[in-house]
Amino acid sequence: MSDQHIDPAGNTQAFRAFANAREQEAKATPKKSPIVPIIAVVAAIVIIGIAAFLLLQ
């Protein structure tokens, strides 16, 4: 026969542990900045433009 008494503190503690783990995980993985790829693409476009300009002269 199953236990009819459900301990709400156990569920709350489990949820708090889960929520705290998710917050710590989010803080541990920093978000990647899109600035580096943007700079790389702009630099590549500039270099290709300069090379094309010099070849067409």
Secondary structure by P-SEA (a helix, b strand, c coil): cccccccaaaaaaaaaaaaaaaaaaaaacccccaaaaaaaaaaaaaaaaaaaaaaac
